[in-house]
Amino acid sequence: MAPTAGGFTVPPDALLRIAATRQRSCDLDLLHAALHSRRLVLFKALLARVGRELPPAARAAFDRDWRLLELAESPAPAAARRLLDYPAVGGWIVDALNAPGPDGLTAALHPLGGIAVGTALRTGARLDTVLPTAGGRLVLPGVGAQDARAARVRIRSGPHGTLLTPVGNSARSVFLRPDGRGAGAGWSCLAVLPGSAGRLDDLGTGHTPVPDAAPRPDRAAWLTRWRAAVALLASADPWRAAEVTRLVRSVVPMTPAGGGASSGTLRAAPWAVHTALPDTARRFAEVLVHELAHSKLAVLADLVALHHADGSAVHHVPWRKDPRPLDGVLQGTYAHLALADLWSRVAERPGATPAARHVARARREEYRAQVADALTVLLDSHQLTEHGVRFTVSMKQHLTSLGRGSNSPYALSDSLSGDGDVR
């Protein structure tokens, strides 16, 4: 029987293709539709909490911003959806839902006005309003940020762009084109990740702001390394390169805690890759493949229950020193299977030198051994659902097939993955 959730049916063959890490375009369409539906459910939950808890003054501000969002969406719902599905918007909604008490909720709702303005920029909606800044800074998630140096900014938007005028400081006015590029003092837009529709979200426009004292990432270094990583994937495994450029919506620079993971994925914000700057293009290519696998499984898990573990039981896995709950084992197994698949195609690349083939096969075998051990943990846990068993068996079948002479090219890494699970 095909698993069904939230009005979406996951065909059995789609479940098996996703398990093998190489889904079809129609499978991705299903995941994207499911993610958008989930986002609307979260917005509905947020409205319910606002109605129960928000004090009158804060409610008036929320109602203003909510009306702005409705106005911004109305001319072009499909264009609005693109921004509403941006990873940082999902993270923001979950943060707002989890904010402690009415005061925490009030503070967490501040970005909604900026989301509405960013949406209007995409749809060409006509807005004329005034929004408060946060410390003199107006943030448009997924678009950019204005150093307004004012407590409030007047917003006038229309089909040709948006004018941001700091109240009392009109010399810092900025006119934004629909693509987010702006003319005027104090405006910084997010950089496009070359060859994709994704963004380098290095300005703190997501739901986790960059501290004022934090050094700004070296944007040129990030974009150069992204470009090189995608080029390496394209020369190695064109399918994987196309997946990366289609699915990655944002790369969010992070500073790893001492000894902590150097990259990660937030369950509430799939298609965002949070990572410290990888030291080589090869390492960046691996990070992108690894974290995208986490995003795919995070979205799928909202559609299909793959296990019924409550997190109390933990298991040892080859890639972590600390024991992991079953969900972490499943996530890590899937991400490492994607890397084993990648290295298998590197190893069988036509024209590869014997030395390159030897290195790639060694990488593949290390990942295969890790995944094989973890698959045993999953299948012996007795905590997988019927669909979870089918998904895991499909992973096992794909692992067995690797190294049998697949016809695909090259990809790369300098070290085995030490990245974190989905949070």
Buried (B, 14 or more C-beta within 10 A) or exposed (E): EEBEBEEBEBEBEBBBBBBBBBBEEEBBEBBBBBBBBBBEEBBEBBEEBBEEBBEEEBBEBBEBBBEBBEBBBEBBEEBBBBBBBBBBBBBBBBBBBEBEEBEBBBEBBBBBBBBBBBBBBBBBBEBEBEBEBBEBBBBBBBBBBBBBBBBBBBBBBEEEBBBBBBBEBEEBBBBBEBEBBBEBBBBBBBBBBBBBEBBBBBBBBBBBBBEEEEEEBEBEEBBEBBBBBBBBBBBBBEEBBBBBBBBBBBBBBBEBEEEEBBBBBBBBBBBBBBBBBBEBBBBBBBBBBBBBBBBBBBBBBBBBBBBEBEEEEBBEBBBBEEEBBBBBBBBBBBBBBBBBBBBBBBBBBEEBEEEBBEBBBEBBBBBBEBBBBBBEBBBEBEBBBEBBBBBBBBBBEBBEEBBEEBEBBBBBBEEBBBBBBBB
